Amino acid sequence: MLKSENLLGEDLPNVKVGIGCAPDSKYVETSVRALNNPNVIIYRDPQKLADDLANGVIDAAVRGDMSSSKLLPILKKSLGLDRLQRVVILGYRDKAVLVTPVGIDEGWTVEDRVSMAKRSEKLLKGIGCESVRIAVMSGGRNEDIGRNDVVDQTLSDAMEVVKQLNKDGYNAYDAQILLEDAVEEADLIVAPNGITGNLIFRAMHFIGGAPAFGAPVINTDKVFVDTSRVKTDYTDSLILAMKLAGMKG
């Protein structure tokens, strides 16, 4: 288990991080001032932010409140990616819980979910979680097989994801639809697809009040932390990005 207080604690590494700032931004500049770190640079041009990250001018980037529809396609092109894989880092009580996939177009195949689980576990261990338990979720309980074809497919897929992860030495289990148990028992939650993962994130953060530190992209060596435009404080995401960049140094 990784305690959420340890995620953002300790001294920050000497790395440069850029953060995106929308034209109507209210909170990016106040967050940068609050952090009071000379290595944080505000960007208003999405192309410049993506290019500087790709070219090593900055060591990490945070989306901030910049439009995802503008920044993310540019980021993919600059980093040479055909898609993004993200995992969101949430606080639940006194521990950090990761959820993936969280992009609505992510994690729609067994292979995608297996690779995202493996990359997310690597990130978790890198930030201090020594032993990672992975909860693989589906759209129902196993006893619900036969009630609905779509639900049946999610149940079958979850079992296959668990099988492949266990075969490769990962500590994964079939959590079924029991999110309330998964947040207590697991360090990493693998949702049935990006839509359900996004709903888990929104329910926990926007309704349940769980802190959301950001969603790092896990299929690139570059450090990019995605964030929600409705955040009012980006200091935690900036700290996370700097720590992730420091790990690579």
Secondary structure, 3 states (H helix, E strand, C coil): CCEHHHHCCCCCCCCCEEEECCCCCCCHHHHHHHHCCCCEEEECCHHHHHHHHHCCCCCEEECCCCCHHHHHHHHHHHHCCCCCCECEEEEECCEEEEEECCCCCCCCCHHHHHHHHHHHHHHHHHCCCCCCEEEEECCCCHHHCCCCHHHHHHHHHHHHHHHHHHHCCCEEEEEECCHHHHHHHCCEEECCCHHHHHHHHHHHHHHCCCCEEEEEECCCCCEEEECCCCCCCCHHHHHHHHHHHHHHC
